[in-house]
Amino acid sequence: MPKRDLGLSLDINNPAERGKIISYINLKLSSMGLPVYSKEGTSFLNIANDMIANYREKNRLLGNYLPPCDQRIQDFLDAYFHDLPEQERPQIPAKTFTLDRYGMARIMSLPPDAHVYSSPSLTSYRVKNGILHNPKNDRRTTEGVFHIAEGGLPVPLDKKEVPKIAFARMLARAFTPPEELMIIPFTATEREQAKSFVSLYLRPTVVPEVPGYIQEKALETRFFAPGSLVANLDFIESIFGNAGDPYIPANDAALDPITWTGHTSCIILAIHLTSCTKKELGLPDYSKATERQKRDGMCWKNPDELYNDGKPFKICARDDRGVMVTIIADNYFGYSKKEIKTQISYSANLYGLAEEEHAGGALVFPSYNLGNRFVPDTNLKNKGQTLQTVMDLLGSRIEYNPEGYCVDRIYHEIVY
């Protein structure tokens, strides 16, 4: 079964457990050369100073190495954008703070010595039973939100089709957010603050186990977010679980093909993309646009026009190779969850013999209860019927027998 830690045995409000996680977070920050939270969980760092320096040097030598799942995503992007100039082909970040234990994201969502943390996109509060996250956007509409890059599977007419060059430039900008978005709340009260991408590895179930028939099958999903949006990953791992460190071979889905659907997905949070102009993303001038581009708003008349009118959106690229990459330009938690469910549907459709129940829907088949006896309604006479009346009513549908009864010509077991 794929690794999937849902934190059921973790009491994150227990001071001892919380202290262990804070120490572990500090150790990982230090090993990346980033500032740590100095008021707690640093006693081990002085003892392990040489070991941490050794680890940093090895990381420097392997600076561009990607874990297997990320390499599969990068290979897909390289193939998808093969017809674009090399400088336009985006690269997945090789250096991120990997959330490899359940509960790290929640503790990193607030400074340990604070009860409130606010950023332009989110406010988090420490409450008695954990942490309350209040994102800026709590959407109730999806109008104009769903965009799909051209070049893969056909784009439905109710979605906006985006030129490939625009998606490539969005990805490049998604991986280079403004510095203030990279601040990890965990160190926000320190004089020097840690700034990094955070990432999460997930194994969402696509096919549940049916004992004696089939083992559980899961896809693999990578989630990237600027440090200030680590709360989104806290929400996601609480639903889909934490699949551990993607660098460790034991967690590589490809080495356990019996439990893997063979599909890989990726989500990048990039709320800053709402400030991109259509022109800088490579969309055409209105006079050179196709009819569909005009309909979908994928062109401009004024060079300062913002993409999607500056409103939040999400865009994906996918084809039949089994890799799907999505950018979400919004920190609404619901989009993060729904996108993983969409990716589960994508995997289920490609894998076959599976179907993902999405957004409360269900597969329904009509059924009828015809009862055990027939009761005439008020439109039928309840007295005076004769066999001749039945023969006149049904005509050639029935066959008369001299013995005084008729047999249905289609259903021979029916006798009149």
C-alpha positions as CSV (number, residue, x, y, z in Angstrom):
1,M,0.0,0.0,0.0
2,P,1.4,3.5,-0.8
3,K,2.7,5.5,2.1
4,R,0.0,7.9,3.3
5,D,0.4,9.5,6.8
6,L,-2.8,11.2,7.9
7,G,-1.4,12.1,11.4
8,L,-3.9,9.9,13.2
9,S,-1.4,9.0,15.9
10,L,0.1,12.5,16.2
11,D,-1.0,14.9,18.9
12,I,0.4,18.1,17.5
13,N,-0.8,20.1,20.6
14,N,1.3,17.9,22.9
15,P,4.3,20.1,23.9
16,A,6.7,17.2,23.5
17,E,5.5,16.2,20.0
18,R,5.4,19.9,19.0
19,G,9.0,20.4,20.3
20,K,10.3,17.4,18.3
21,I,8.8,18.8,15.1
22,I,10.2,22.3,15.7
23,S,13.6,20.8,16.2
24,Y,13.3,18.8,13.0
25,I,12.1,21.9,11.1
26,N,15.1,23.8,12.4
27,L,17.5,21.0,11.4
28,K,16.1,21.0,7.8
29,L,16.3,24.8,7.5
30,S,19.9,24.8,8.7
31,S,20.8,22.0,6.3
32,M,19.5,24.2,3.5
33,G,21.5,27.2,4.7
34,L,18.4,29.1,5.8
35,P,17.7,31.0,9.0
36,V,16.1,29.0,11.8
37,Y,13.7,29.8,14.6
38,S,16.1,30.7,17.4
39,K,14.0,30.6,20.5
40,E,13.4,26.8,20.5
41,G,14.7,23.6,19.1
42,T,18.3,24.6,18.3
43,S,20.3,22.6,20.9
44,F,21.1,19.9,18.4
45,L,22.4,22.3,15.7
46,N,25.7,23.1,17.5
47,I,26.5,19.5,18.0
48,A,25.6,18.6,14.4
49,N,27.3,21.6,12.8
50,D,29.9,19.5,10.9
51,M,27.3,17.0,9.8
52,I,25.1,19.8,8.5
53,A,28.0,21.4,6.7
54,N,28.8,18.0,5.0
55,Y,25.1,17.7,4.0
56,R,25.1,21.2,2.5
57,E,28.2,20.5,0.4
58,K,26.7,17.3,-1.0
59,N,23.5,19.2,-1.8
60,R,25.7,21.8,-3.6
61,L,27.3,19.1,-5.7
62,L,23.9,17.7,-6.5
63,G,22.3,21.1,-7.0
64,N,20.3,20.3,-10.1
65,Y,19.3,16.7,-9.1
66,L,15.5,16.1,-9.0
67,P,13.7,13.2,-7.2
68,P,12.3,10.6,-9.5
69,C,8.7,12.0,-9.5
70,D,10.0,15.6,-10.2
71,Q,12.1,14.2,-13.0
72,R,9.1,12.6,-14.6
73,I,7.3,16.0,-14.5
74,Q,10.4,17.8,-15.9
75,D,10.6,15.2,-18.7
76,F,7.0,15.8,-19.6
77,L,7.5,19.6,-19.7
78,D,10.6,19.2,-21.8
79,A,8.6,17.1,-24.3
80,Y,5.5,19.3,-24.1
81,F,7.5,22.5,-24.9
82,H,10.0,20.9,-27.3
83,D,8.9,23.2,-30.1
84,L,9.6,26.4,-28.0
85,P,13.0,28.0,-27.8
86,E,15.2,26.5,-25.0
87,Q,15.1,29.7,-23.0
88,E,11.3,29.5,-22.9
89,R,11.2,25.9,-21.3
90,P,10.6,26.2,-17.6
91,Q,12.5,24.2,-15.0
92,I,11.1,22.7,-11.8
93,P,13.0,24.1,-8.7
94,A,15.6,21.6,-7.4
95,K,15.8,23.2,-4.0
96,T,12.7,23.2,-1.9
97,F,11.8,22.7,1.7
98,T,10.3,19.2,1.6
99,L,7.4,18.6,4.0
100,D,8.3,14.9,4.6
101,R,6.4,14.5,7.9
102,Y,2.8,15.1,8.7
103,G,2.3,18.1,10.9
104,M,5.3,20.1,9.7
105,A,3.1,22.3,7.5
106,R,0.8,23.2,10.3
107,I,3.6,24.2,12.7
108,M,5.3,26.2,9.9
109,S,2.1,28.2,9.3
110,L,2.7,30.3,12.4
111,P,5.8,31.5,14.3
112,P,6.0,29.2,17.4
113,D,5.9,32.3,19.6
114,A,2.9,34.0,17.9
115,H,-0.9,33.4,18.0
116,V,-1.6,35.3,14.7
117,Y,0.2,35.6,11.4
118,S,-1.0,37.8,8.6
119,S,0.1,38.2,5.0
120,P,-1.6,39.9,2.1
121,S,-3.2,36.5,1.1
122,L,-3.9,34.8,4.4
123,T,-4.3,35.1,8.1
124,S,-3.7,32.2,10.5
125,Y,-4.8,32.0,14.1
126,R,-3.6,29.7,16.9
127,V,-6.7,28.3,18.5
128,K,-7.3,25.8,21.3
129,N,-7.5,22.7,19.1
130,G,-5.0,23.7,16.5
131,I,-4.7,26.4,13.9
132,L,-7.4,28.3,11.9
133,H,-6.4,29.5,8.4
134,N,-8.5,32.2,6.8
135,P,-7.5,32.8,3.2
136,K,-8.2,36.0,1.5
137,N,-10.3,34.3,-1.2
138,D,-13.3,32.2,-0.3
139,R,-14.8,31.7,-3.7
140,R,-18.3,30.5,-4.6
141,T,-18.1,30.8,-8.4
142,T,-16.0,29.2,-11.1
143,E,-16.9,31.4,-14.0
144,G,-13.9,32.1,-16.2
145,V,-11.6,30.2,-13.9
146,F,-10.7,27.0,-15.8
147,H,-8.0,27.4,-18.5
148,I,-6.3,24.6,-20.4
149,A,-3.1,24.9,-22.4
150,E,-3.2,23.9,-26.1
151,G,-1.0,21.0,-27.4
152,G,-2.4,18.2,-25.3
153,L,-5.7,16.5,-25.1
154,P,-8.6,18.4,-26.8
155,V,-9.9,21.5,-24.9
156,P,-13.6,21.4,-24.2
157,L,-15.5,24.4,-25.5
158,D,-16.6,25.5,-22.1
159,K,-13.0,26.0,-21.1
160,K,-10.5,28.6,-22.2
161,E,-7.8,27.4,-24.5
162,V,-4.4,29.0,-23.8
163,P,-1.5,29.2,-26.2
164,K,1.4,27.0,-25.3
165,I,3.9,29.9,-25.0
166,A,1.7,31.7,-22.5
167,F,1.6,28.5,-20.3
168,A,5.3,28.2,-20.5
169,R,5.9,31.7,-19.4
170,M,3.3,31.3,-16.6
171,L,5.3,28.3,-15.3
172,A,8.5,30.2,-15.4
173,R,7.0,33.1,-13.4
174,A,5.3,30.6,-11.0
175,F,8.7,29.3,-10.0
176,T,10.1,32.9,-9.5
177,P,7.6,34.5,-7.2
178,P,8.2,37.9,-5.4
179,E,10.5,37.6,-2.4
180,E,7.8,38.5,0.1
181,L,5.8,35.4,-1.0
182,M,8.7,33.2,-0.2
183,I,8.8,34.1,3.5
184,I,8.1,31.0,5.7
185,P,5.8,32.1,8.6
186,F,7.7,29.8,11.0
187,T,10.6,32.3,11.1
188,A,8.5,35.5,10.5
189,T,9.3,36.9,14.0
190,E,13.1,36.4,13.5
191,R,15.4,39.2,12.4
192,E,16.5,37.0,9.4
193,Q,13.6,35.1,7.8
194,A,13.8,31.9,5.9
195,K,12.6,32.2,2.3
196,S,12.0,29.1,0.2
197,F,9.6,27.1,-1.8
198,V,7.8,24.3,0.2
199,S,6.8,21.1,-1.4
200,L,4.7,18.1,-0.6
201,Y,4.6,14.5,-2.0
202,L,1.1,12.8,-2.1
203,R,-0.2,9.4,-3.2
204,P,-4.0,9.9,-3.7
205,T,-6.0,6.8,-4.2
206,V,-7.4,6.2,-7.6
207,V,-8.6,2.6,-7.3
208,P,-9.5,1.3,-3.8
209,E,-8.5,-2.2,-2.8
210,V,-11.1,-4.9,-3.5
211,P,-9.8,-8.0,-1.5
212,G,-9.3,-11.0,-3.7
213,Y,-9.7,-8.9,-6.9
214,I,-7.4,-5.9,-7.1
215,Q,-4.9,-4.0,-5.0
216,E,-5.1,-0.4,-4.2
217,K,-3.8,1.9,-7.0
218,A,-2.6,5.4,-6.5
219,L,-1.1,8.2,-8.6
220,E,1.7,10.4,-7.4
221,T,1.3,14.1,-6.9
222,R,3.8,16.9,-6.2
223,F,2.6,20.1,-4.7
224,F,4.8,23.3,-4.8
225,A,4.0,26.6,-3.0
226,P,5.9,29.7,-2.0
227,G,6.8,29.6,1.7
228,S,4.1,32.0,2.8
229,L,1.4,29.7,1.4
230,V,2.5,26.6,3.5
231,A,-1.0,26.7,5.1
232,N,-2.5,25.4,1.9
233,L,-0.3,22.3,2.1
234,D,-1.4,21.8,5.7
235,F,-4.9,21.6,4.4
236,I,-4.1,19.3,1.6
237,E,-2.1,16.7,3.6
238,S,-5.0,16.6,6.2
239,I,-7.2,15.3,3.4
240,F,-4.8,13.2,1.2
241,G,-2.1,12.3,3.6
242,N,1.7,12.8,3.5
243,A,3.7,10.3,1.3
244,G,7.1,11.2,2.8
245,D,10.3,12.2,1.2
246,P,10.2,11.8,-2.6
247,Y,14.0,11.4,-2.7
248,I,13.9,8.1,-0.8
249,P,13.7,5.1,-3.2
250,A,11.2,3.4,-0.9
251,N,8.8,6.2,-1.7
252,D,9.3,6.0,-5.5
253,A,6.1,5.0,-7.1
254,A,7.8,3.6,-10.2
255,L,9.6,1.1,-8.0
256,D,6.3,-0.3,-6.8
257,P,4.3,-0.5,-10.0
258,I,1.6,-2.8,-8.5
259,T,0.3,0.1,-6.4
260,W,0.9,2.8,-9.0
261,T,-1.5,3.8,-11.8
262,G,1.5,5.0,-13.8
263,H,0.4,8.6,-13.7
264,T,2.0,11.7,-12.2
265,S,0.6,15.1,-11.4
266,C,1.9,18.4,-10.2
267,I,0.3,21.6,-8.7
268,I,2.0,24.9,-8.3
269,L,0.5,27.8,-6.3
270,A,1.2,31.1,-7.9
271,I,-1.1,33.9,-6.7
272,H,1.2,36.6,-8.2
273,L,0.3,35.6,-11.8
274,T,-2.9,37.7,-11.6
275,S,-0.6,40.7,-12.2
276,C,0.8,39.4,-15.5
277,T,-0.2,41.2,-18.7
278,K,-1.4,39.3,-21.7
279,K,1.3,40.8,-23.9
280,E,4.2,39.7,-21.6
281,L,2.8,36.2,-21.6
282,G,3.0,36.1,-25.4
283,L,-0.7,36.3,-26.3
284,P,-1.3,37.8,-29.8
285,D,-2.6,41.2,-30.7
286,Y,-6.4,41.2,-31.3
287,S,-5.9,41.7,-35.1
288,K,-3.8,38.5,-35.3
289,A,-5.9,36.3,-33.0
290,T,-8.1,33.4,-34.0
291,E,-11.8,33.4,-33.4
292,R,-11.5,31.2,-30.4
293,Q,-8.7,33.3,-28.9
294,K,-11.0,36.3,-29.3
295,R,-13.9,34.4,-27.7
296,D,-11.7,33.2,-24.8
297,G,-10.0,36.6,-24.2
298,M,-6.6,35.2,-25.3
299,C,-5.5,38.3,-27.1
300,W,-5.2,42.0,-26.3
301,K,-6.0,45.4,-27.7
302,N,-4.3,47.4,-25.0
303,P,-0.7,46.3,-24.1
304,D,-1.5,46.8,-20.4
305,E,-4.5,44.4,-20.3
306,L,-4.1,41.9,-17.5
307,Y,-4.4,38.2,-18.1
308,N,-8.0,37.0,-17.2
309,D,-8.7,40.6,-16.2
310,G,-6.5,40.2,-13.2
311,K,-8.9,37.7,-11.6
312,P,-7.8,34.3,-10.1
313,F,-7.7,31.3,-12.4
314,K,-6.2,27.9,-12.8
315,I,-4.6,26.4,-15.9
316,C,-3.3,22.9,-16.7
317,A,-1.5,21.0,-19.4
318,R,-2.1,17.3,-19.9
319,D,-1.9,14.6,-22.6
320,D,-2.3,10.9,-22.9
321,R,1.2,10.2,-21.5
322,G,-0.2,10.4,-18.0
323,V,1.3,13.6,-16.6
324,M,-0.8,16.6,-15.7
325,V,0.7,19.9,-14.5
326,T,-1.5,22.7,-13.0
327,I,-0.9,26.2,-11.9
328,I,-3.4,27.7,-9.4
329,A,-3.3,31.5,-9.3
330,D,-5.4,31.7,-6.1
331,N,-4.9,30.6,-2.5
332,Y,-8.5,29.5,-2.1
333,F,-8.1,26.1,-0.3
334,G,-11.0,24.6,-2.2
335,Y,-9.2,24.9,-5.5
336,S,-6.2,22.9,-4.2
337,K,-8.4,20.1,-3.0
338,K,-10.6,20.1,-6.1
339,E,-7.6,20.1,-8.5
340,I,-6.3,16.9,-6.9
341,K,-9.7,15.3,-7.3
342,T,-9.6,16.4,-11.0
343,Q,-6.2,14.8,-11.3
344,I,-7.6,11.6,-9.7
345,S,-10.3,11.7,-12.4
346,Y,-7.7,12.1,-15.1
347,S,-5.8,9.1,-13.8
348,A,-8.9,7.0,-13.5
349,N,-9.9,7.8,-17.1
350,L,-6.5,6.8,-18.4
351,Y,-6.2,3.7,-16.2
352,G,-9.6,2.3,-16.9
353,L,-12.1,0.3,-14.8
354,A,-12.2,3.1,-12.3
355,E,-14.3,6.2,-11.8
356,E,-13.7,9.2,-9.5
357,E,-16.8,10.4,-7.6
358,H,-16.4,14.2,-7.9
359,A,-18.1,17.1,-6.1
360,G,-20.8,15.0,-4.5
361,G,-22.0,13.4,-7.7
362,A,-22.8,9.7,-8.2
363,L,-23.2,7.1,-10.9
364,V,-27.0,6.4,-11.0
365,F,-29.0,3.8,-12.8
366,P,-32.8,3.9,-13.0
367,S,-34.7,1.1,-11.4
368,Y,-38.4,0.3,-11.3
369,N,-40.5,-1.6,-8.8
370,L,-43.4,-3.1,-10.7
371,G,-45.0,-4.7,-7.6
372,N,-46.4,-8.2,-7.2
373,R,-50.0,-7.5,-8.2
374,F,-51.9,-5.3,-10.6
375,V,-54.5,-2.8,-9.3
376,P,-56.6,-1.1,-12.0
377,D,-56.7,2.6,-11.8
378,T,-59.8,4.8,-12.1
379,N,-59.5,5.0,-15.9
380,L,-60.3,1.3,-16.3
381,K,-63.8,-0.2,-15.9
382,N,-63.9,-2.4,-12.9
383,K,-67.0,-4.3,-14.0
384,G,-68.4,-5.9,-17.1
385,Q,-65.1,-6.8,-18.9
386,T,-65.2,-9.8,-21.3
387,L,-62.7,-11.7,-23.2
388,Q,-64.0,-10.1,-26.4
389,T,-63.3,-6.7,-24.8
390,V,-59.6,-7.7,-24.3
391,M,-59.4,-9.1,-27.9
392,D,-60.8,-5.8,-29.3
393,L,-58.3,-3.8,-27.2
394,L,-55.2,-5.9,-28.0
395,G,-56.0,-7.0,-31.5
396,S,-53.2,-9.0,-33.2
397,R,-51.1,-8.8,-30.1
398,I,-52.8,-11.9,-28.7
399,E,-53.8,-15.3,-30.1
400,Y,-57.3,-16.8,-29.4
401,N,-57.7,-20.4,-28.4
402,P,-61.0,-22.2,-28.8
403,E,-60.9,-23.3,-25.2
404,G,-61.8,-19.7,-24.3
405,Y,-58.6,-17.9,-23.5
406,C,-55.9,-15.9,-25.3
407,V,-52.0,-16.1,-25.2
408,D,-49.8,-13.0,-25.7
409,R,-47.8,-13.4,-29.0
410,I,-44.7,-11.8,-27.5
411,Y,-44.7,-12.9,-23.9
412,H,-46.1,-16.5,-24.2
413,E,-46.3,-16.9,-20.4
414,I,-49.1,-14.2,-20.3
415,V,-52.6,-15.7,-20.6
416,Y,-55.8,-13.7,-20.9
